[in-house]
Amino acid sequence: MKIAKLLIALPSLIVLSGCFEDRRNTEQLCNDHPELRCEKLNINDGQCRLPRTDLIWHRFEVHKSGSDANKIKEYA
């Protein structure tokens, strides 16, 4: 019985695992892209973690395709 449930669930697990293949965490992003200047953001401190993470990912988006609107958003 357990094997039958596993065989039924297996295709769903394989499909879901594909959704997360290209998603990097912030630490990996900073290590791969030193031009984002993450080291100047005091990453090891727990305060302001979410705004700092948002800023890092925004910098990455600007780095990939920097429109004037994206660049201005960082300073707002």
C-alpha positions as CSV (number, residue, x, y, z in Angstrom):
1,M,0.0,0.0,0.0
2,K,2.8,2.5,0.9
3,I,4.6,1.7,-2.4
4,A,1.4,2.5,-4.4
5,K,1.0,5.9,-2.6
6,L,4.7,6.7,-3.3
7,L,4.3,5.8,-7.0
8,I,1.2,8.0,-7.2
9,A,3.0,11.0,-5.5
10,L,6.3,10.6,-7.4
11,P,5.4,12.4,-10.6
12,S,4.2,15.4,-8.5
13,L,7.4,15.5,-6.6
14,I,9.5,15.5,-9.8
15,V,7.5,18.3,-11.3
16,L,7.7,20.4,-8.1
17,S,11.4,19.9,-7.8
18,G,11.9,21.5,-11.2
19,C,10.3,24.7,-10.0
20,F,13.2,25.5,-7.7
21,E,16.2,24.6,-9.8
22,D,17.2,28.1,-10.9
23,R,16.4,30.0,-7.7
24,R,19.5,31.1,-5.8
25,N,19.6,32.3,-2.3
26,T,20.9,35.7,-1.4
27,E,24.2,34.5,-0.1
28,Q,24.9,32.6,-3.4
29,L,23.8,35.6,-5.4
30,C,26.3,37.8,-3.5
31,N,29.1,35.3,-3.9
32,D,28.5,35.0,-7.6
33,H,28.2,38.7,-8.2
34,P,30.7,40.8,-6.3
35,E,29.6,43.9,-8.3
36,L,26.4,44.0,-6.2
37,R,28.5,45.2,-3.3
38,C,26.8,43.0,-0.7
39,E,29.8,43.2,1.7
40,K,29.0,46.9,2.3
41,L,25.5,46.0,3.6
42,N,26.5,44.4,6.9
43,I,24.9,41.0,5.9
44,N,25.9,39.2,9.1
45,D,23.6,41.4,11.3
46,G,20.0,40.3,11.7
47,Q,18.5,43.7,11.7
48,C,16.8,45.0,8.5
49,R,17.3,41.6,6.9
50,L,14.2,41.8,4.6
51,P,14.8,45.3,3.3
52,R,18.5,44.4,2.7
53,T,17.6,41.2,0.9
54,D,15.1,43.2,-1.3
55,L,17.8,45.7,-2.1
56,I,20.3,43.0,-3.1
57,W,17.8,41.3,-5.4
58,H,16.9,44.7,-6.8
59,R,20.5,45.5,-7.5
60,F,20.7,42.1,-9.4
61,E,17.7,43.0,-11.5
62,V,19.3,46.4,-12.3
63,H,22.5,44.6,-13.1
64,K,20.8,42.2,-15.5
65,S,18.7,44.9,-17.3
66,G,19.2,48.4,-15.9
67,S,16.5,50.7,-17.1
68,D,16.5,54.2,-15.8
69,A,13.3,53.5,-13.9
70,N,15.0,50.5,-12.1
71,K,18.0,52.6,-11.3
72,I,15.9,55.4,-9.8
73,K,13.8,52.9,-7.7
74,E,17.0,52.0,-5.7
75,Y,17.4,55.6,-4.5
76,A,13.7,56.1,-3.7
